[in-house]
Amino acid sequence: MRAVVQRVKSAKVTVEDEITGSINKGLLVLLGIGEEDDEKDINYLCEKIIKLRIFEDENDKLNLSLLDIQGELLVVSQFTLYGDCRKGRRPNFMKAAHPDVAKKLYKKFIEKCEEYNIKTNTGEFGGDMDVELINDGPVTILIDSKKEF
């Protein structure tokens, strides 16, 4: 499971001119699910993201987590995070999970995040989405549950 985590002042997802999810201060998570991912990947990635200390404390040090600031979470599915561009110019998505499997794991990931009592909104799985954000910092972190990078 892979995530691009962006610290935001606000973010929203729109599908066909309708807002499906929006947040204020918190994290926008672009989530990719791989063919070998399971519950362990969900647990690892969710806890890592929720407890990631990337918000400033009173001394302007990155010491606070989403929990500490009572921030919000916007999770958007993005299978293209499994695009392999090492050969040629067209990405290969063979390591991305099949949509049926990915959708179930995506929902479980969201449920796991909600267990932390964090306001969690989403995009539309598999939908053609417009994602808008006001980046805070900017602070962008890449996380892979298999620790490949």
N, CA, C and O atoms as a GROMACS GRO file, in nm:
protein
  596
    1MET      N    1   0.086  -0.116   0.000
    1MET     CA    2   0.000   0.000   0.000
    1MET      C    3   0.091   0.122   0.000
    1MET      O    4   0.190   0.128   0.072
    2ARG      N    5   0.056   0.218  -0.081
    2ARG     CA    6   0.136   0.339  -0.094
    2ARG      C    7   0.048   0.462  -0.071
    2ARG      O    8  -0.070   0.464  -0.103
    3ALA      N    9   0.113   0.564  -0.015
    3ALA     CA   10   0.040   0.688   0.009
    3ALA      C   11   0.128   0.808  -0.019
    3ALA      O   12   0.247   0.809   0.013
    4VAL      N   13   0.067   0.907  -0.079
    4VAL     CA   14   0.126   1.041  -0.087
    4VAL      C   15   0.046   1.121   0.015
    4VAL      O   16  -0.075   1.138   0.001
    5VAL      N   17   0.115   1.170   0.116
    5VAL     CA   18   0.050   1.242   0.226
    5VAL      C   19   0.089   1.389   0.216
    5VAL      O   20   0.207   1.423   0.217
    6GLN      N   21  -0.012   1.475   0.204
    6GLN     CA   22   0.013   1.617   0.194
    6GLN      C   23  -0.055   1.691   0.308
    6GLN      O   24  -0.174   1.674   0.333
    7ARG      N   25   0.023   1.773   0.376
    7ARG     CA   26  -0.033   1.857   0.482
    7ARG      C   27  -0.106   1.971   0.413
    7ARG      O   28  -0.051   2.038   0.326
    8VAL      N   29  -0.232   1.993   0.452
    8VAL     CA   30  -0.314   2.094   0.384
    8VAL      C   31  -0.383   2.187   0.483
    8VAL      O   32  -0.410   2.152   0.597
    9LYS      N   33  -0.410   2.306   0.432
    9LYS     CA   34  -0.494   2.400   0.507
    9LYS      C   35  -0.641   2.368   0.480
    9LYS      O   36  -0.727   2.388   0.565
   10SER      N   37  -0.667   2.316   0.358
   10SER     CA   38  -0.800   2.268   0.321
   10SER      C   39  -0.786   2.186   0.193
   10SER      O   40  -0.689   2.201   0.118
   11ALA      N   41  -0.883   2.100   0.170
   11ALA     CA   42  -0.884   2.020   0.048
   11ALA      C   43  -1.026   1.972   0.021
   11ALA      O   44  -1.108   1.960   0.112
   12LYS      N   45  -1.053   1.946  -0.108
   12LYS     CA   46  -1.185   1.892  -0.142
   12LYS      C   47  -1.175   1.809  -0.269
   12LYS      O   48  -1.085   1.828  -0.352
   13VAL      N   49  -1.269   1.718  -0.283
   13VAL     CA   50  -1.280   1.632  -0.401
   13VAL      C   51  -1.417   1.656  -0.463
   13VAL      O   52  -1.519   1.657  -0.394
   14THR      N   53  -1.416   1.675  -0.594
   14THR     CA   54  -1.540   1.697  -0.668
   14THR      C   55  -1.554   1.591  -0.776
   14THR      O   56  -1.458   1.561  -0.847
   15VAL      N   57  -1.674   1.535  -0.787
   15VAL     CA   58  -1.706   1.440  -0.893
   15VAL      C   59  -1.831   1.493  -0.964
   15VAL      O   60  -1.936   1.510  -0.902
   16GLU      N   61  -1.817   1.518  -1.093
   16GLU     CA   62  -1.928   1.571  -1.173
   16GLU      C   63  -1.992   1.692  -1.106
   16GLU      O   64  -2.114   1.697  -1.088
   17ASP      N   65  -1.909   1.789  -1.069
   17ASP     CA   66  -1.951   1.915  -1.009
   17ASP      C   67  -2.016   1.901  -0.871
   17ASP      O   68  -2.079   1.995  -0.823
   18GLU      N   69  -2.002   1.785  -0.807
   18GLU     CA   70  -2.056   1.765  -0.673
   18GLU      C   71  -1.941   1.732  -0.578
   18GLU      O   72  -1.861   1.643  -0.604
   19ILE      N   73  -1.934   1.805  -0.467
   19ILE     CA   74  -1.829   1.780  -0.368
   19ILE      C   75  -1.862   1.650  -0.295
   19ILE      O   76  -1.968   1.637  -0.234
   20THR      N   77  -1.768   1.554  -0.302
   20THR     CA   78  -1.789   1.426  -0.234
   20THR      C   79  -1.716   1.422  -0.100
   20THR      O   80  -1.750   1.341  -0.013
   21GLY      N   81  -1.618   1.507  -0.082
   21GLY     CA   82  -1.546   1.513   0.044
   21GLY      C   83  -1.469   1.642   0.055
   21GLY      O   84  -1.416   1.692  -0.044
   22SER      N   85  -1.463   1.697   0.176
   22SER     CA   86  -1.385   1.818   0.198
   22SER      C   87  -1.338   1.822   0.342
   22SER      O   88  -1.403   1.769   0.432
   23ILE      N   89  -1.222   1.884   0.362
   23ILE     CA   90  -1.167   1.898   0.497
   23ILE      C   91  -1.107   2.036   0.514
   23ILE      O   92  -1.079   2.108   0.418
   24ASN      N   93  -1.088   2.072   0.640
   24ASN     CA   94  -1.011   2.190   0.675
   24ASN      C   95  -0.870   2.140   0.707
   24ASN      O   96  -0.825   2.043   0.647
   25LYS      N   97  -0.801   2.203   0.799
   25LYS     CA   98  -0.662   2.169   0.831
   25LYS      C   99  -0.648   2.019   0.860
   25LYS      O  100  -0.721   1.961   0.939
   26GLY      N  101  -0.550   1.960   0.792
   26GLY     CA  102  -0.526   1.818   0.812
   26GLY      C  103  -0.439   1.759   0.704
   26GLY      O  104  -0.344   1.820   0.658
   27LEU      N  105  -0.475   1.636   0.663
   27LEU     CA  106  -0.396   1.563   0.565
   27LEU      C  107  -0.480   1.515   0.449
   27LEU      O  108  -0.589   1.461   0.467
   28LEU      N  109  -0.428   1.536   0.329
   28LEU     CA  110  -0.483   1.476   0.208
   28LEU      C  111  -0.398   1.353   0.180
   28LEU      O  112  -0.276   1.363   0.168
   29VAL      N  113  -0.462   1.238   0.168
   29VAL     CA  114  -0.392   1.112   0.143
   29VAL      C  115  -0.436   1.057   0.009
   29VAL      O  116  -0.553   1.022  -0.010
   30LEU      N  117  -0.341   1.048  -0.084
   30LEU     CA  118  -0.365   0.978  -0.210
   30LEU      C  119  -0.320   0.836  -0.185
   30LEU      O  120  -0.203   0.812  -0.157
   31LEU      N  121  -0.412   0.739  -0.195
   31LEU     CA  122  -0.388   0.602  -0.152
   31LEU      C  123  -0.390   0.505  -0.270
   31LEU      O  124  -0.488   0.496  -0.344
   32GLY      N  125  -0.279   0.433  -0.286
   32GLY     CA  126  -0.269   0.330  -0.388
   32GLY      C  127  -0.263   0.194  -0.321
   32GLY      O  128  -0.195   0.176  -0.220
   33ILE      N  129  -0.335   0.098  -0.377
   33ILE     CA  130  -0.341  -0.036  -0.317
   33ILE      C  131  -0.281  -0.136  -0.415
   33ILE      O  132  -0.321  -0.144  -0.531
   34GLY      N  133  -0.185  -0.212  -0.364
   34GLY     CA  134  -0.114  -0.310  -0.446
   34GLY      C  135  -0.175  -0.449  -0.438
   34GLY      O  136  -0.254  -0.479  -0.349
   35GLU      N  137  -0.138  -0.532  -0.534
   35GLU     CA  138  -0.195  -0.667  -0.545
   35GLU      C  139  -0.164  -0.756  -0.425
   35GLU      O  140  -0.236  -0.854  -0.402
   36GLU      N  141  -0.060  -0.726  -0.350
   36GLU     CA  142  -0.022  -0.810  -0.236
   36GLU      C  143  -0.064  -0.750  -0.102
   36GLU      O  144  -0.026  -0.803   0.002
   37ASP      N  145  -0.138  -0.643  -0.102
   37ASP     CA  146  -0.175  -0.575   0.021
   37ASP      C  147  -0.286  -0.649   0.097
   37ASP      O  148  -0.370  -0.716   0.038
   38ASP      N  149  -0.281  -0.634   0.230
   38ASP     CA  150  -0.381  -0.697   0.316
   38ASP      C  151  -0.402  -0.613   0.441
   38ASP      O  152  -0.361  -0.497   0.446
   39GLU      N  153  -0.465  -0.671   0.544
   39GLU     CA  154  -0.495  -0.600   0.668
   39GLU      C  155  -0.370  -0.544   0.736
   39GLU      O  156  -0.375  -0.436   0.795
   40LYS      N  157  -0.259  -0.616   0.729
   40LYS     CA  158  -0.135  -0.568   0.792
   40LYS      C  159  -0.092  -0.436   0.730
   40LYS      O  160  -0.046  -0.345   0.799
   41ASP      N  161  -0.106  -0.425   0.597
   41ASP     CA  162  -0.070  -0.301   0.529
   41ASP      C  163  -0.161  -0.186   0.570
   41ASP      O  164  -0.117  -0.073   0.590
   42ILE      N  165  -0.290  -0.217   0.584
   42ILE     CA  166  -0.386  -0.116   0.629
   42ILE      C  167  -0.348  -0.064   0.767
   42ILE      O  168  -0.339   0.056   0.789
   43ASN      N  169  -0.325  -0.157   0.860
   43ASN     CA  170  -0.293  -0.118   0.997
   43ASN      C  171  -0.164  -0.036   1.004
   43ASN      O  172  -0.159   0.066   1.072
   44TYR      N  173  -0.062  -0.081   0.933
   44TYR     CA  174   0.066  -0.010   0.934
   44TYR      C  175   0.051   0.132   0.879
   44TYR      O  176   0.092   0.229   0.942
   45LEU      N  177  -0.009   0.141   0.760
   45LEU     CA  178  -0.017   0.270   0.692
   45LEU      C  179  -0.108   0.368   0.767
   45LEU      O  180  -0.075   0.486   0.780
   46CYS      N  181  -0.220   0.319   0.814
   46CYS     CA  182  -0.313   0.406   0.887
   46CYS      C  183  -0.246   0.463   1.012
   46CYS      O  184  -0.249   0.584   1.034
   47GLU      N  185  -0.186   0.378   1.092
   47GLU     CA  186  -0.122   0.426   1.214
   47GLU      C  187  -0.007   0.521   1.182
   47GLU      O  188   0.011   0.623   1.249
   48LYS      N  189   0.070   0.488   1.080
   48LYS     CA  190   0.184   0.574   1.040
   48LYS      C  191   0.134   0.713   1.003
   48LYS      O  192   0.190   0.814   1.046
   49ILE      N  193   0.028   0.719   0.923
   49ILE     CA  194  -0.024   0.848   0.876
   49ILE      C  195  -0.084   0.928   0.990
   49ILE      O  196  -0.056   1.046   1.005
   50ILE      N  197  -0.168   0.864   1.070
   50ILE     CA  198  -0.238   0.933   1.178
   50ILE      C  199  -0.140   0.988   1.281
   50ILE      O  200  -0.162   1.096   1.337
   51LYS      N  201  -0.031   0.914   1.306
   51LYS     CA  202   0.064   0.954   1.410
   51LYS      C  203   0.190   1.022   1.357
   51LYS      O  204   0.282   1.054   1.433
   52LEU      N  205   0.194   1.046   1.225
   52LEU     CA  206   0.308   1.112   1.162
   52LEU      C  207   0.320   1.255   1.217
   52LEU      O  208   0.225   1.332   1.210
   53ARG      N  209   0.437   1.288   1.269
   53ARG     CA  210   0.456   1.419   1.332
   53ARG      C  211   0.507   1.518   1.228
   53ARG      O  212   0.627   1.538   1.211
   54ILE      N  213   0.411   1.580   1.158
   54ILE     CA  214   0.447   1.674   1.051
   54ILE      C  215   0.376   1.809   1.065
   54ILE      O  216   0.368   1.887   0.970
   55PHE      N  217   0.325   1.836   1.186
   55PHE     CA  218   0.265   1.966   1.215
   55PHE      C  219   0.352   2.036   1.319
   55PHE      O  220   0.407   1.972   1.408
   56GLU      N  221   0.363   2.169   1.308
   56GLU     CA  222   0.449   2.245   1.397
   56GLU      C  223   0.393   2.256   1.538
   56GLU      O  224   0.273   2.268   1.560
   57ASP      N  225   0.486   2.250   1.634
   57ASP     CA  226   0.450   2.278   1.772
   57ASP      C  227   0.472   2.427   1.800
   57ASP      O  228   0.493   2.505   1.707
   58GLU      N  229   0.469   2.466   1.926
   58GLU     CA  230   0.484   2.608   1.962
   58GLU      C  231   0.623   2.663   1.930
   58GLU      O  232   0.642   2.784   1.928
   59ASN      N  233   0.720   2.573   1.906
   59ASN     CA  234   0.857   2.615   1.871
   59ASN      C  235   0.887   2.600   1.721
   59ASN      O  236   1.002   2.603   1.680
   60ASP      N  237   0.782   2.585   1.642
   60ASP     CA  238   0.792   2.568   1.497
   60ASP      C  239   0.870   2.442   1.457
   60ASP      O  240   0.930   2.438   1.350
   61LYS      N  241   0.868   2.341   1.542
   61LYS     CA  242   0.930   2.211   1.512
   61LYS      C  243   0.821   2.114   1.470
   61LYS      O  244   0.710   2.118   1.523
   62LEU      N  245   0.852   2.027   1.376
   62LEU     CA  246   0.754   1.926   1.332
   62LEU      C  247   0.746   1.816   1.438
   62LEU      O  248   0.813   1.714   1.429
   63ASN      N  249   0.661   1.840   1.537
   63ASN     CA  250   0.647   1.749   1.650
   63ASN      C  251   0.505   1.700   1.674
   63ASN      O  252   0.484   1.614   1.759
   64LEU      N  253   0.408   1.753   1.601
   64LEU     CA  254   0.268   1.720   1.628
   64LEU      C  255   0.208   1.635   1.518
   64LEU      O  256   0.242   1.649   1.400
   65SER      N  257   0.119   1.546   1.558
   65SER     CA  258   0.051   1.457   1.464
   65SER      C  259  -0.090   1.510   1.434
   65SER      O  260  -0.135   1.609   1.492
   66LEU      N  261  -0.156   1.442   1.344
   66LEU     CA  262  -0.295   1.473   1.312
   66LEU      C  263  -0.382   1.464   1.437
   66LEU      O  264  -0.471   1.546   1.458
   67LEU      N  265  -0.356   1.363   1.520
   67LEU     CA  266  -0.429   1.348   1.645
   67LEU      C  267  -0.406   1.468   1.736
   67LEU      O  268  -0.501   1.521   1.795
   68ASP      N  269  -0.280   1.511   1.748
   68ASP     CA  270  -0.245   1.622   1.837
   68ASP      C  271  -0.316   1.751   1.801
   68ASP      O  272  -0.358   1.826   1.889
   69ILE      N  273  -0.331   1.776   1.671
   69ILE     CA  274  -0.392   1.903   1.629
   69ILE      C  275  -0.543   1.890   1.604
   69ILE      O  276  -0.610   1.986   1.569
   70GLN      N  277  -0.594   1.767   1.624
   70GLN     CA  278  -0.735   1.737   1.595
   70GLN      C  279  -0.769   1.776   1.452
   70GLN      O  280  -0.871   1.839   1.424
   71GLY      N  281  -0.680   1.734   1.361
   71GLY     CA  282  -0.697   1.764   1.219
   71GLY      C  283  -0.793   1.668   1.152
   71GLY      O  284  -0.846   1.575   1.213
   72GLU      N  285  -0.813   1.692   1.024
   72GLU     CA  286  -0.906   1.614   0.944
   72GLU      C  287  -0.831   1.538   0.836
   72GLU      O  288  -0.716   1.570   0.805
   73LEU      N  289  -0.897   1.440   0.778
   73LEU     CA  290  -0.834   1.350   0.681
   73LEU      C  291  -0.922   1.338   0.558
   73LEU      O  292  -1.043   1.315   0.568
   74LEU      N  293  -0.860   1.352   0.440
   74LEU     CA  294  -0.929   1.330   0.313
   74LEU      C  295  -0.852   1.221   0.240
   74LEU      O  296  -0.735   1.239   0.206
   75VAL      N  297  -0.919   1.108   0.214
   75VAL     CA  298  -0.855   0.993   0.151
   75VAL      C  299  -0.910   0.977   0.010
   75VAL      O  300  -1.031   0.967  -0.011
   76VAL      N  301  -0.818   0.975  -0.088
   76VAL     CA  302  -0.855   0.965  -0.229
   76VAL      C  303  -0.782   0.845  -0.289
   76VAL      O  304  -0.660   0.835  -0.281
   77SER      N  305  -0.857   0.754  -0.350
   77SER     CA  306  -0.796   0.636  -0.411
   77SER      C  307  -0.718   0.678  -0.536
   77SER      O  308  -0.763   0.763  -0.614
   78GLN      N  309  -0.600   0.616  -0.555
   78GLN     CA  310  -0.519   0.651  -0.671
   78GLN      C  311  -0.431   0.532  -0.710
   78GLN      O  312  -0.318   0.518  -0.662
   79PHE      N  313  -0.485   0.447  -0.797
   79PHE     CA  314  -0.411   0.327  -0.839
   79PHE      C  315  -0.284   0.362  -0.914
   79PHE      O  316  -0.193   0.279  -0.922
   80THR      N  317  -0.275   0.483  -0.968
   80THR     CA  318  -0.157   0.520  -1.046
   80THR      C  319  -0.031   0.528  -0.961
   80THR      O  320   0.079   0.541  -1.016
   81LEU      N  321  -0.044   0.522  -0.829
   81LEU     CA  322   0.075   0.519  -0.743
   81LEU      C  323   0.154   0.390  -0.764
   81LEU      O  324   0.269   0.380  -0.721
   82TYR      N  325   0.092   0.292  -0.829
   82TYR     CA  326   0.161   0.168  -0.861
   82TYR      C  327   0.209   0.166  -1.006
   82TYR      O  328   0.243   0.060  -1.059
   83GLY      N  329   0.213   0.280  -1.070
   83GLY     CA  330   0.265   0.289  -1.206
   83GLY      C  331   0.416   0.268  -1.207
   83GLY      O  332   0.491   0.339  -1.140
   84ASP      N  333   0.460   0.170  -1.285
   84ASP     CA  334   0.602   0.140  -1.299
   84ASP      C  335   0.651   0.203  -1.429
   84ASP      O  336   0.608   0.163  -1.537
   85CYS      N  337   0.738   0.300  -1.419
   85CYS     CA  338   0.786   0.375  -1.535
   85CYS      C  339   0.931   0.343  -1.570
   85CYS      O  340   0.995   0.418  -1.644
   86ARG      N  341   0.983   0.233  -1.520
   86ARG     CA  342   1.124   0.202  -1.542
   86ARG      C  343   1.153   0.164  -1.687
   86ARG      O  344   1.265   0.184  -1.735
   87LYS      N  345   1.055   0.108  -1.756
   87LYS     CA  346   1.076   0.070  -1.897
   87LYS      C  347   0.981   0.150  -1.984
   87LYS      O  348   0.863   0.165  -1.952
   88GLY      N  349   1.032   0.201  -2.090
   88GLY     CA  350   0.948   0.274  -2.185
   88GLY      C  351   0.894   0.404  -2.129
   88GLY      O  352   0.945   0.457  -2.031
   89ARG      N  353   0.789   0.453  -2.193
   89ARG     CA  354   0.730   0.581  -2.154
   89ARG      C  355   0.586   0.568  -2.107
   89ARG      O  356   0.525   0.666  -2.064
   90ARG      N  357   0.532   0.447  -2.115
   90ARG     CA  358   0.394   0.425  -2.070
   90ARG      C  359   0.399   0.345  -1.940
   90ARG      O  360   0.454   0.235  -1.937
   91PRO      N  361   0.341   0.399  -1.832
   91PRO     CA  362   0.345   0.327  -1.704
   91PRO      C  363   0.275   0.191  -1.711
   91PRO      O  364   0.176   0.174  -1.781
   92ASN      N  365   0.332   0.097  -1.637
   92ASN     CA  366   0.275  -0.036  -1.624
   92ASN      C  367   0.207  -0.042  -1.487
   92ASN      O  368   0.269  -0.010  -1.386
   93PHE      N  369   0.082  -0.081  -1.483
   93PHE     CA  370   0.006  -0.082  -1.358
   93PHE      C  371  -0.022  -0.225  -1.309
   93PHE      O  372  -0.116  -0.247  -1.234
   94MET      N  373   0.058  -0.319  -1.351
   94MET     CA  374   0.036  -0.460  -1.319
   94MET      C  375   0.040  -0.489  -1.168
   94MET      O  376  -0.021  -0.586  -1.123
   95LYS      N  377   0.110  -0.410  -1.090
   95LYS     CA  378   0.120  -0.437  -0.946
   95LYS      C  379   0.008  -0.373  -0.865
   95LYS      O  380   0.001  -0.391  -0.743
   96ALA      N  381  -0.078  -0.297  -0.931
   96ALA     CA  382  -0.194  -0.240  -0.862
   96ALA      C  383  -0.297  -0.351  -0.840
   96ALA      O  384  -0.312  -0.440  -0.923
   97ALA      N  385  -0.366  -0.344  -0.728
   97ALA     CA  386  -0.469  -0.444  -0.698
   97ALA      C  387  -0.585  -0.433  -0.797
   97ALA      O  388  -0.614  -0.325  -0.848
   98HIS      N  389  -0.650  -0.547  -0.822
   98HIS     CA  390  -0.772  -0.548  -0.905
   98HIS      C  391  -0.875  -0.456  -0.836
   98HIS      O  392  -0.883  -0.455  -0.714
   99PRO      N  393  -0.952  -0.380  -0.913
   99PRO     CA  394  -1.047  -0.285  -0.853
   99PRO      C  395  -1.141  -0.345  -0.747
   99PRO      O  396  -1.170  -0.278  -0.648
  100ASP      N  397  -1.188  -0.468  -0.766
  100ASP     CA  398  -1.277  -0.529  -0.666
  100ASP      C  399  -1.207  -0.546  -0.532
  100ASP      O  400  -1.265  -0.518  -0.427
  101VAL      N  401  -1.083  -0.592  -0.537
  101VAL     CA  402  -1.004  -0.611  -0.415
  101VAL      C  403  -0.965  -0.476  -0.356
  101VAL      O  404  -0.976  -0.455  -0.235
  102ALA      N  405  -0.921  -0.386  -0.442
  102ALA     CA  406  -0.876  -0.255  -0.396
  102ALA      C  407  -0.988  -0.178  -0.327
  102ALA      O  408  -0.965  -0.111  -0.226
  103LYS      N  409  -1.108  -0.186  -0.380
  103LYS     CA  410  -1.221  -0.113  -0.322
  103LYS      C  411  -1.248  -0.160  -0.179
  103LYS      O  412  -1.273  -0.079  -0.090
  104LYS      N  413  -1.243  -0.290  -0.157
  104LYS     CA  414  -1.266  -0.345  -0.022
  104LYS      C  415  -1.158  -0.297   0.075
  104LYS      O  416  -1.188  -0.257   0.187
  105LEU      N  417  -1.032  -0.301   0.030
  105LEU     CA  418  -0.922  -0.258   0.117
  105LEU      C  419  -0.927  -0.106   0.141
  105LEU      O  420  -0.894  -0.059   0.250
  106TYR      N  421  -0.967  -0.032   0.039
  106TYR     CA  422  -0.983   0.113   0.052
  106TYR      C  423  -1.086   0.145   0.161
  106TYR      O  424  -1.062   0.230   0.246
  107LYS      N  425  -1.199   0.076   0.157
  107LYS     CA  426  -1.304   0.097   0.257
  107LYS      C  427  -1.256   0.058   0.396
  107LYS      O  428  -1.286   0.127   0.494
  108LYS      N  429  -1.181  -0.051   0.406
  108LYS     CA  430  -1.128  -0.094   0.535
  108LYS      C  431  -1.026   0.007   0.588
  108LYS      O  432  -1.020   0.032   0.708
  109PHE      N  433  -0.947   0.064   0.499
  109PHE     CA  434  -0.852   0.167   0.539
  109PHE      C  435  -0.925   0.287   0.600
  109PHE      O  436  -0.885   0.338   0.704
  110ILE      N  437  -1.031   0.329   0.536
  110ILE     CA  438  -1.110   0.442   0.585
  110ILE      C  439  -1.171   0.409   0.722
  110ILE      O  440  -1.168   0.491   0.814
  111GLU      N  441  -1.227   0.289   0.734
  111GLU     CA  442  -1.285   0.246   0.861
  111GLU      C  443  -1.180   0.247   0.972
  111GLU      O  444  -1.208   0.289   1.084
  112LYS      N  445  -1.059   0.201   0.940
  112LYS     CA  446  -0.950   0.199   1.038
  112LYS      C  447  -0.916   0.341   1.082
  112LYS      O  448  -0.896   0.366   1.201
  113CYS      N  449  -0.909   0.434   0.988
  113CYS     CA  450  -0.881   0.574   1.022
  113CYS      C  451  -0.989   0.632   1.111
  113CYS      O  452  -0.960   0.707   1.204
  114GLU      N  453  -1.114   0.597   1.084
  114GLU     CA  454  -1.226   0.649   1.163
  114GLU      C  455  -1.223   0.597   1.306
  114GLU      O  456  -1.280   0.661   1.395
  115GLU      N  457  -1.158   0.484   1.330
  115GLU     CA  458  -1.145   0.430   1.466
  115GLU      C  459  -1.067   0.526   1.556
  115GLU      O  460  -1.079   0.518   1.679
  116TYR      N  461  -0.988   0.614   1.498
  116TYR     CA  462  -0.911   0.712   1.574
  116TYR      C  463  -0.993   0.838   1.605
  116TYR      O  464  -0.941   0.935   1.660
  117ASN      N  465  -1.121   0.835   1.571
  117ASN     CA  466  -1.211   0.950   1.592
  117ASN      C  467  -1.163   1.074   1.519
  117ASN      O  468  -1.170   1.186   1.571
  118ILE      N  469  -1.115   1.053   1.398
  118ILE     CA  470  -1.072   1.163   1.314
  118ILE      C  471  -1.177   1.183   1.206
  118ILE      O  472  -1.222   1.087   1.143
  119LYS      N  473  -1.215   1.308   1.184
  119LYS     CA  474  -1.308   1.336   1.074
  119LYS      C  475  -1.241   1.291   0.946
  119LYS      O  476  -1.136   1.342   0.909
  120THR      N  477  -1.302   1.194   0.878
  120THR     CA  478  -1.245   1.136   0.757
  120THR      C  479  -1.344   1.147   0.643
  120THR      O  480  -1.457   1.098   0.652
  121ASN      N  481  -1.302   1.210   0.536
  121ASN     CA  482  -1.383   1.221   0.414
  121ASN      C  483  -1.311   1.150   0.301
  121ASN      O  484  -1.193   1.118   0.312
  122THR      N  485  -1.383   1.125   0.193
  122THR     CA  486  -1.324   1.049   0.082
  122THR      C  487  -1.364   1.107  -0.052
  122THR      O  488  -1.453   1.192  -0.064
  123GLY      N  489  -1.293   1.056  -0.152
  123GLY     CA  490  -1.334   1.080  -0.289
  123GLY      C  491  -1.430   0.968  -0.327
  123GLY      O  492  -1.492   0.907  -0.241
  124GLU      N  493  -1.440   0.942  -0.456
  124GLU     CA  494  -1.526   0.833  -0.506
  124GLU      C  495  -1.435   0.728  -0.569
  124GLU      O  496  -1.369   0.755  -0.669
  125PHE      N  497  -1.432   0.610  -0.510
  125PHE     CA  498  -1.342   0.507  -0.559
  125PHE      C  499  -1.366   0.483  -0.708
  125PHE      O  500  -1.478   0.458  -0.751
  126GLY      N  501  -1.260   0.490  -0.786
  126GLY     CA  502  -1.267   0.466  -0.929
  126GLY      C  503  -1.329   0.578  -1.010
  126GLY      O  504  -1.341   0.568  -1.132
  127GLY      N  505  -1.368   0.685  -0.943
  127GLY     CA  506  -1.434   0.796  -1.012
  127GLY      C  507  -1.334   0.890  -1.078
  127GLY      O  508  -1.216   0.890  -1.046
  128ASP      N  509  -1.385   0.970  -1.169
  128ASP     CA  510  -1.305   1.076  -1.232
  128ASP      C  511  -1.319   1.197  -1.141
  128ASP      O  512  -1.420   1.266  -1.144
  129MET      N  513  -1.216   1.222  -1.062
  129MET     CA  514  -1.224   1.322  -0.955
  129MET      C  515  -1.138   1.444  -0.984
  129MET      O  516  -1.032   1.435  -1.046
  130ASP      N  517  -1.185   1.557  -0.936
  130ASP     CA  518  -1.106   1.679  -0.932
  130ASP      C  519  -1.068   1.699  -0.785
  130ASP      O  520  -1.155   1.703  -0.698
  131VAL      N  521  -0.939   1.711  -0.759
  131VAL     CA  522  -0.891   1.729  -0.622
  131VAL      C  523  -0.829   1.868  -0.612
  131VAL      O  524  -0.738   1.902  -0.686
  132GLU      N  525  -0.880   1.946  -0.519
  132GLU     CA  526  -0.828   2.080  -0.494
  132GLU      C  527  -0.771   2.084  -0.353
  132GLU      O  528  -0.828   2.026  -0.260
  133LEU      N  529  -0.658   2.152  -0.338
  133LEU     CA  530  -0.601   2.165  -0.206
  133LEU      C  531  -0.524   2.294  -0.192
  133LEU      O  532  -0.475   2.351  -0.289
  134ILE      N  533  -0.517   2.338  -0.069
  134ILE     CA  534  -0.426   2.446  -0.034
  134ILE      C  535  -0.319   2.379   0.050
  134ILE      O  536  -0.340   2.346   0.166
  135ASN      N  537  -0.204   2.361  -0.012
  135ASN     CA  538  -0.092   2.292   0.050
  135ASN      C  539  -0.039   2.377   0.165
  135ASN      O  540  -0.032   2.499   0.154
  136ASP      N  541  -0.004   2.312   0.273
  136ASP     CA  542   0.045   2.382   0.392
  136ASP      C  543   0.193   2.352   0.408
  136ASP      O  544   0.231   2.245   0.457
  137GLY      N  545   0.275   2.445   0.369
  137GLY     CA  546   0.421   2.427   0.383
  137GLY      C  547   0.496   2.461   0.257
  137GLY      O  548   0.560   2.567   0.252
  138PRO      N  549   0.495   2.381   0.157
  138PRO     CA  550   0.429   2.250   0.146
  138PRO      C  551   0.506   2.141   0.221
  138PRO      O  552   0.629   2.143   0.231
  139VAL      N  553   0.430   2.046   0.272
  139VAL     CA  554   0.486   1.926   0.334
  139VAL      C  555   0.422   1.807   0.263
  139VAL      O  556   0.301   1.788   0.270
  140THR      N  557   0.505   1.727   0.196
  140THR     CA  558   0.458   1.609   0.124
  140THR      C  559   0.548   1.492   0.160
  140THR      O  560   0.670   1.501   0.152
  141ILE      N  561   0.486   1.381   0.201
  141ILE     CA  562   0.558   1.262   0.246
  141ILE      C  563   0.509   1.141   0.165
  141ILE      O  564   0.390   1.126   0.141
  142LEU      N  565   0.604   1.057   0.123
  142LEU     CA  566   0.571   0.932   0.055
  142LEU      C  567   0.588   0.817   0.154
  142LEU      O  568   0.689   0.809   0.223
  143ILE      N  569   0.488   0.728   0.160
  143ILE     CA  570   0.496   0.613   0.251
  143ILE      C  571   0.456   0.488   0.175
  143ILE      O  572   0.359   0.488   0.098
  144ASP      N  573   0.531   0.381   0.195
  144ASP     CA  574   0.503   0.252   0.134
  144ASP      C  575   0.501   0.147   0.244
  144ASP      O  576   0.598   0.133   0.318
  145SER      N  577   0.391   0.073   0.257
  145SER     CA  578   0.378  -0.025   0.366
  145SER      C  579   0.479  -0.140   0.354
  145SER      O  580   0.510  -0.205   0.453
  146LYS      N  581   0.528  -0.163   0.233
  146LYS     CA  582   0.629  -0.268   0.212
  146LYS      C  583   0.771  -0.211   0.229
  146LYS      O  584   0.870  -0.283   0.218
  147LYS      N  585   0.777  -0.081   0.256
  147LYS     CA  586   0.904  -0.009   0.279
  147LYS      C  587   0.997  -0.021   0.160
  147LYS      O  588   1.118  -0.040   0.175
  148GLU      N  589   0.940  -0.009   0.040
  148GLU     CA  590   1.019  -0.014  -0.083
  148GLU      C  591   1.085   0.120  -0.114
  148GLU      O  592   1.175   0.126  -0.197
  149PHE      N  593   1.043   0.224  -0.050
  149PHE     CA  594   1.109   0.356  -0.062
  149PHE      C  595   1.090   0.431   0.067
  149PHE      O  596   1.138   0.544   0.080
   0.00000   0.00000   0.00000
